[in-house]
Amino acid sequence: MTITMDEKWQSGGLSLFSADFTAILRGTDDYVTALTEAAGFVPNTFFNGVNLLYLTNIGKIERIAEQTWLVPFEYGSAQAAQQEQQKNGESDFARSFEIGGGTVRITHSKETVNSYVPSGQTATDFEQGINVTETGVEGCDIYAGPSVFTETRNYSSSTHDALCGVLEELKFHVNSAPFLGRPVGTVLYIGASGGFKNLESFGSVTHKFLYSENVSGVSIGTINSILKRGHDFLWTRSKEEVDNTTKRVKLIPSQVNIERVYGYLDLNNIPNINSY
């Protein structure tokens, strides 16, 4: 059966800068075919006698009988058409952030400000150890940790499977190259969410990252010039030593280790991530 489309009687409205119509498409039982054929029938422009209007949207088609569909479509100014195109284009993006984070446990402070003991006694120097006991350095929890930021991008729905494959490979990796203005080692890619609806040309994906700064020149006890990248793990080994002044056994840092616990990859390979 030949597919035809004609304007519905009393189909819509008209103004100086917009117009909307409804057509009736006949000749197919298939949703995808109906929508595809409707897009081919609808003209890209419409002259209302005063202004040339541009197609801004083909609405949701509705099946009203066997092989019969209602097809709504709208026209607007050139600016409105451009805005609609940008809305549905790959260049769309969004950004958000959350400065701060949770808590982390530290075993040594940046500085011991003061120590107080009974009159006539001398304080033991624990070399910045926090909550030092006879058996270990218990430390304390402080507000610290990485900051969260997200990046949202549109993508062509035809590339959905390929996109997911790339993101699966990159997840839980740290940036091996400068990324969105942030230095190597500071950004951890922790995942993404998104998708597209049936028949849509574009989908949306939101990427989630953790940012933690690189630090250098850190001192723990008498160990100096410590360098730590943002998502590496620092831990301290302590040893017993007799304080020469108080003659008490104390635990002092004897070794600081920096461990690389995540792999490094170039996060710039996330599709469309550097498009604005």
N, C-alpha and C positions, 0 to 999 in steps of 0.2 A: 504494500500500500504506500502511495506517495505521501510524504510528510508535508503538511501545509501549516501555515500560521497566519491568522488574521486577527485584527484588533477586535476586542470584545465591545459590544454595544454598551455605551455609558461606562467606558473603561477607566477614566481617570480625570485628572485635573490639569490646568494650565495656568501659568503666571508669567510675568516678564522674565524671571530668572530660573524657573524650574518647571518641570512637567513630569507627570507620571501616567503610565498607561498599563493596561492589562490586555494580554493577547490570549487567544485560544490556539493551542497547537494540537494537531490531530495526526495520527498515523503510526504511533508506536506505543508499546506497553512498557518499554524499558526506561527507567529513571535516567540513567546516564545518557542514553541516546536523546531523550527528550530535552535534557539540559543542554547538551552539546548542540543539537539542532536549533534550539532557541537562541543560543549565543550567536549562531550564524545568521539567523533571520533578523535580529534586532539591529537597526542602523546605529552607527557610532555617533551620529550627530542628528539634531532635529532643529529646524528653523521655525520659531513660533510667530514669524511675521515681523518681529522687532529684533530679536537677538538669536544668534546661533548658539544652541545648547549642546552639551556633550553628555554622552552616556556615562552615568556614575555608578549604576548598579543594576544587575539582574537579580531580582529577589528570589525567594524560595518558591520553586514550582510546586503546584498542587494538582494531584490527579483527581479529576471530577467524574470521569466515566472511562469505559474501556477505550484505550488508545486516545484519550482526550485529557489535556492538561491546561491549567491556568498558569500564565507566565507574566508576573509583574516586572516592570522595568522603569527606571527613572532617569531623568536628564537634569543637568544643572549647568552652572557657569563653568568656564574653563578652569577657574581656581578651585571650584568644588571637585571637578573631575581629577585635577592634579592631586588634591589632598586625599581623595579616595584611593588613587593609584599608589601614593606614598604609604598609605595605611596598610595596603596589602602587599607592599614590595619587600624585597630582601633587605633593603637598607634600614628598615625600622629597627630600633633598638631601645633598650631601657637599662637603667643602672640604679643600683641601690647599695647601701652599705649599713653596717652596724659597728660603730666604733666601740672597742672594749672587748669583753669576752668573759670567761668564767674565772675560776680560781686555779692556782697551781701551788704545789707544795715546794717550798725552798728550804734548804738546810743551812744556808749561810747568808748573812746580810751583806749589804753594801758597806756598812760601817757599824761598829759597836760604839754607840754614842756615849754611854757611860755604864759603870758597874758600881753597885752599892753593897757593902758588906758591913758587919758589925764593927764598932770602933775597935781599933787595934789590930784588925785583920787586913790582909791584902787580897784583892780580887784576883782570881785566876783568869788569865788571858786565853780564851777559847778560840781565838783567831776567827772571829765572826760567826762561829757556830751558834745555832739557835736551839734552845731547849735541849742543851747537852745533859745527858744523864750518865750514869755509871756504865751503861751498856751500849749507848749509841747517841746519834744526833737526830732528834725527832723532828726538828724544823717547825714550820708554821705555814698556813695557807694564806696567800695574798691574792688580790685581784690582779690578774695578769692574763697571759695567753693571747692567742691570735684574734684579729678582728675579721668579721665576716663581710664579704661583698659579693654581689651577684651581677651578672651581665646577661641581658635578654636580647636575643637576636631572632629574626625570622629566617626561614630557610625554605627552599623549594621542596614541596612534598615529594617530588620525584627522586630526591636525594636522601629520603628518610633512612633507608637501610644503611647506606654508606656512611651517613652522619653518625648513626648509632655505633657502627663499627669503630670509627675513629675515637669516639668518646669513651668507649669501653677500654680502648688501649691506653688512653691518657689519664683516666681516673686514678686518684690516689698517687699522683706523681707531682713532684716539685719542679718549678720552672728552671730549665737549664740555660735559658737565654732571657734577657730583659723582657718583661711582659706587662703590657698596659702601663708603662712608665715605672714599673717596680723592678728592683735589682734581682739578679740571679739568686735563687735559694730562698726567696721570701714568700712565694705564692704556692699554696698546695691546692690542687684541684680535687674537690671532694664529691663532685657529682653534678648531675643535670636532670631536669624534668621538662617535659613538653610533649608536643605532638600536633596533629592536625585533624580536622573533621573531614568526613567523607566529601569528596568532590572539591575540596579547597585546594587552591594552587600553592598556598604557602602554609607552613606551620610555624610554631613559635617554640623556642627552647630557652630555658633559663639555666645558666651555669652558676655554680656556687663554689666560692673559693675562700680559703683562709689566708690572711696576711699576717706574717710575723717577721719583724725586722731582724736584719743581721746585726750582731753586736761584736765589738772588738775592744781590746784593752781592758777586759774584765779581770778583776783580781779576786781570788778566794783564798783567804789566809795569806800565806807567803808565796802563793803561786800566782804569777802575773802574766800579762799579755795574752790572755785567753781569747780566742776567736771562735765564734759560734754562728753558723748560719741559722736562719729563722726557724727551720723545721727539723734541724738536727737535735739530738737529745744529749743533754749534759748531765753527768753524774759524778759524784765525788767519793773517793775512797779515803777513809780516815785511819789514823793509827794512834796508839796510845803513846803518850810522852809525859814525862815528869816535869811539871812546872818548876823552874829553878828557884822562883821566889816563894811560892806557897807549898812546894814539895807535894803537891797533889797530882794524881794521874789525870791527864786530860786527853780528849780526842781532838786531833788537829788534822786538817786536810793534808794528805800525803800525795795524792794524785787526782787529777781532773781528766776525765775522758769525754770526748765529743764523738757521738755515734751517729752515723748516717742511717736513718731508719726508713727512709722513703727513696724510691728511685727518682731519677731526674730525666725529664723529657722536655722538649720544646713545646710549651703550651700555645704558642702562636699557631700551631697546626690545627687548633680548634677552628672548624669552618666558620668564616664570616666574623670571627671575634674581633678583628681590627677594623671592621667597617663601621662607620658612624653616619 
